Amino acid sequence: MIKKLILGTANFDLNYGVKNKYKKLRIKEIKKIIIYLKKKNISYIDTAQSYNNTEKILGKENVKKFKIITKFDFSNKDNSQNHAMKKFSISIKNLKISSINTVLFHHPKVLLKKNGKKIFNEMIALKKKGYIKKIGISVYEKSELKKILEQYKIDVVQIPINVFNQSFLSKDIIKEMKKKKIEIHARSIFLQGLLLLKEKKIPKIFFKYSFIFKKWQIWLKENKINSLEACLNFISSQKCIKKIVVGVDSLEQLNQIVNFKKTKKVFDFSKLNTRFTKVNNPQKW
């Protein structure tokens, strides 16, 4: 599990999760987490320019030896040259590093619009100069992914995969990405913490879909497993996944994930998948 782990940092300087349930981490806790990552040789950290001051917070913690994945937002209305270089310059200044392992388009719909090709070519230029190693996208929709794969040669795709959202695991998508040698990075494996909540703690906005959460709780009881272990068993059983992004609300939780050992028992997760996007897609919350 350690080899696949990427630490997600969305809650380092943002209230995170449904209705901002998870408050941003204290600097003291962040320092402990970074020290722990170094100790355990976990080398990947995922961040974004839009996570408030997270890049600057990481820069103060000496992350030069980490492989940084960050996300850029681009405006289709911006016609200026070297837009990608400007974004890159901001990130390396914030992070206090000289190069970035992977840059993802945070909202890749821009690639399908007027200036998409121009912006992508600027990213390619950064890659050729050795400033970045890989270019990728972070997506929520299968249709968006398919359109981009038709037009662009990318290295990494970051997609939501969890017991409630198994749509990206369809054979056609996995086969195409394997054929194109694209790394699959799974995120939202706990659905922003929603899958870890007790039934009584589920936010009111999901009451209409309470039957889905009851089904989840029944499944957990029948299989004699807790929610954290179930989510980790599910994601670790997907052989197509190269890396797994995990966000944590404490060092203790990170330690639980790191020390997780996949059970020998084979679970049937297929019936937990739901088509209700207002449950499995945070963009709809």
N, C-alpha and C positions, 0 to 999 in steps of 0.2 A: 504493500500500500504506500509506503514511504516514497518509493521510486516514482509513483504516479502523482503524488500530491503537489498541488499548487495552492499557496495560501491566498485566498481572496481578501481584499482589503476595503470593500465597500463601506464597512462600518467603522473604519478608522477615523473618519471625520464626517460621517453622515449618520443620521438616525435611519435605520435600515429595516426592511421587512414590511409586511402588511401593516398599514396605518402607523408606520414608523415605530413598531413595537419594540425593536431592539435599539437601544440608545448607543450612540457612538462610544467606542472604547476609550478608556482613560489612557493618557500617555504612559503611565506607569505600567499598565497591563500590556500595551503595545511593545514596550521595551522588553518585557519578560518573554513575550511571544517571539520576537526577533532573535533573542539570545537562544531560545529553545530550538528554533529552526536551524541555527548554526550548529548547535550541539548535535542535532539529529541528522545533519547533512541534507536537509530539505532545501533544495536550491532554487525553487521557482516561487516568485511572488507576482500576483496579478493585481494591477491597479488601473487607474484611468485619470485623465486630466479633469474629468467632470466630478471626481470624488472630492470636491472642495480642496482642502490643503493636504490630502493624503500623500501625494508625491513628495511634498516638502517634508512631511513628517518622516517618511521613509529615508529621505536624503540625510536627515539628522542622525539616523540610526546606522549609518555606514553599510549600505547594501551593495557595495561594489562587487562583491563576490557572488551575488545572487544573479540568477537569470531573470531579468525583469520582462514581464508582459504588460504593456500598457495600451490604452485605447484612446484614439483620437476622434474627435467630432469634426466633421467638415461641413461647411455650408455650400450648397450648390450655387448660391448667389455670389460667392467670392470668386472674382476673375483674376485676382492677383497671382503673380508667379511665385514659385517656391513656397507655396502655402504649407506643404508637407514639411519642408525644412524649418519653417517657423515653429510649427507644432513640435517637431523633434527637438529644436533648440530649447524650448520651454521645458520639456520633460527632462532632458539631460542636466539642465541647470537645477531644476527642482530636486532631482534624484542624486545629483552629484556623481554622475557616471559619464563615461565617454561614448558608450554605445548601448543599444537596446536589443535584447534577444528577439522579441516579437512585438510588432505593432498591429493592433486590430482596428478595423473600422468599427467604431462603436455603434453607429447607425448606418449600416451599409447601403441603405436605399439611395444614398447620394451617388453610388456607383452606377445606378440605373438611370440617372438624370443627365442633364446637359453637360456638366463639367466632370462627369465621372471618370472618363478615360484620362483626362488631363491630370486629375488628382492622383489616380492610380499610377500613372507614368512617373509622377514626381516621387511616389513611394518606391517604385522600382529603381529610380536613380539613387535614392538613399541606400537601398539594398546593395547595389553595384559598388558603391563607395565603401561598403563595409560598416556603415553606421547602424544598420539594422540587419538582423540575420533572416528573419521570417516576416511575411506579410499575411494577415488573415482577416477574418470577419467575425463579429459576434452577432448572431441572429436569433430571432424568436419564431419566425415563420418558415415553413418548408418551401412555400412558393417563392419566397424571396431568395432562399438559398439556391434553389434550382436555377433561377434566372441568372444569378451571379456566377454560378459554376459554368453556365453556358458561354459567358463572355470573358471571364477572367481566370488567370492561372494563379491560384493562391496556395499558400503552404499550410495554413491552419484554419480550422473552423471551430468556434466555440459555440456550443449549443446547449439548451436546457434539456436535461435528461433526468427523470426521476420516476418513481412508481406511478405517479398520476399522469405523467407526460412521457410516453414511450413512442411518440409519433416519429421522431428522428431516427428510430432504430429500424425503420422499414428497410427491407432488403435492397430495394432499388437505390436508396440514398447511400447506404453503407457500401454497396458494390461500386457505385460511381466514385465515391471518395477514396476507396481503396485503389481503384484503377488509376486515379489521378495522384495517388500517393500524398493525400492530404491528411494531416494529423487531426484527429478528433479530440477536442478538449470538452469534457462535460462540466456544465455548471448547473446551479440550482438543484443540486442533488437532494437538498432538504426542502426545496421549494421556499426559499427565504425563511426557513425555520418553521413553516406552517405544518410540515409533516411531523415535527417533533413535539407539537403541542398536544396536551391532553384534550379530550373531547370538550370538556367544560370551558376550556380556554380559547376555543375557536372564535375568532372575531364575528360580530353580528352580521357583517356583510356576506358571510357564507352560510347563514342559517337556511337559506333556500336550498342549499346543497348539503344539508346535514347528513343525508343518507349516504353520501360519498365518504364522509369522515367516520360514520358509524361502521360502514363496511370495512374501512381501514383498521379501526380499533378491534373489530371482530376477527379480522385476518391475523392481527398481531397476537391476540389471545389464543387463537386456534393453533398458531405456529410456535407459540411459546417463545417469543422474541420481542425485544423492545424496539421502538421506532428508529433509534439511531442505528442499531445493528442491522435492522431490516433494510434501511436505506443504503447502508454501506455494503451489505451482501448483494443487493440488487446491482449497484453500480460496478462493483468489483467483478461481477459475473459477466459483464459485457466486454468481451475480448477485443472488440473493435476500438475501444477507448484508450487513447494514448496517455492522456493526463486528466486529472480530476481536480477541479477548483472547489475548495471548501472555505466557507466563511465561518468564523467561530466567534462566540461572545465571551470567551474566556480562555485562559491558558489550560485550564482543567479540561474543557471540551476538546481542545486541540490534542491534548495528551490521550484522551479516550479514542480519538480517531486514529492517531498514530499507532496506538497499541491494539487496534482492532485486528482480529484474526478471523478470516472468512470461515464459516462453519462448513462441515462436510455435507450437511443436509442440503438437498436441492429444493428450492422453493419455487412455487408457481406464482409469479407476479403478474401474469398476463391479465387477470380479471380486475386488477387495480387501476389499470389505465382508464382514463376518462376523456371523453370528447368535449366536456364542458370547459371552454377556454376561460370562463370567468373564475374558474377554480385553478386551472393548471398554467395559466399565463399571467404573470405579474403585471404585464402591460395593461391588462383588462381590469385590474383591481381599482 
